[in-house]
Amino acid sequence: MASQSIPVRVVTAETVAKNIRAYTLAREDGETLPAFGAGAHIDVLTDNGLTRQYSLCGDPTNTQEYKIAVQLEEQGRGGSSWIHANIHTASEIQINPPRNHFELDESADHYLLIAGGIGITPIMLMAQRLQALGKNFSFYYLARSHEHAAFAEQLRNTFGERLHCYFSDAVDERLNIAELFAQQSEVTEIYTCGSEHLLQAILDAAEPHPNLTVHFERFAAVEQDNSDNTSFEIELARSGKVLTVSPDQTILEVLRGEGFTVETMCEEGLCGSCEVDLLSGEADHRDSVLNEAEKAEQSVLMVCCSRAVSPRLKLDI
Ligand code: FES
């Protein structure tokens, strides 16, 4: 089933950094918007048929408005350039309700937050939440330059000394991630969002430290090597039907071929909208939505990209 989209009006549209515009959205009928927590995103449905996910970065206690920030991706797939060119104050657009695959575990004692570029949007809400909870955290914001750093002034005012900004155009302002991680003596949860390069550096630097757990959100799908793909079967539990997924097909394609409607947004393992319950069998998870523990649980899978380790997967369809 597809989510019920929500018609919203753009209340404000403003440039908040070089190539980044922020949009405040409110329901056209004046009703309240669904609640959300730090790390949540919404889908923006563009008139040219694209669906793009953007983290919510406004105040979660304000149920009248959502705020998103969109970075223009010159080499992107067209979503951000369409939004920058076509969405203005008073524009009317459709969104899907918030979903959260990057939830903040509020039970820990120590946190490190690391945002790269536009990855600041989910991380800034996490910082606000941790501050409200009185948690022990440090907040690092890496950007190409001052002019590329969205919300930097607002964040400085809110977090003061807790916020450490690093700009790559300044010769002496590089964050030494390995050194930072080596200094952590406590069990620490690291939340990060940024480029694949930054994420990989963080994962590599954290690996020797068992007291550090990295939670992350990706902007782009991880490239997959499909050369070793093999066939496998899917069993549809509600009908008992068994279908074969060939090496060059996805489960999603096979389901669609049988006339099933599966909700999808990104179709590359990033958004989580195509999640299906896995009743038995072992999936080869290829998405960037589930964390390692969730993948090991083998209770759900993303049918747009995941395959099978076992010969058959039984799906709750
Ligand atoms: S459609 Fe986005 S994860 Fe499958």
Boltz pocket constraint, residues with backbone or C-beta under 6 A from the ligand:
constraints:
  - pocket:
      binder: B
      contacts: [[A, 263], [A, 264], [A, 265], [A, 266], [A, 267], [A, 268], [A, 269], [A, 270], [A, 271], [A, 272], [A, 273], [A, 274], [A, 275], [A, 287], [A, 289], [A, 302], [A, 303], [A, 304], [A, 305]]
      max_distance: 6.0
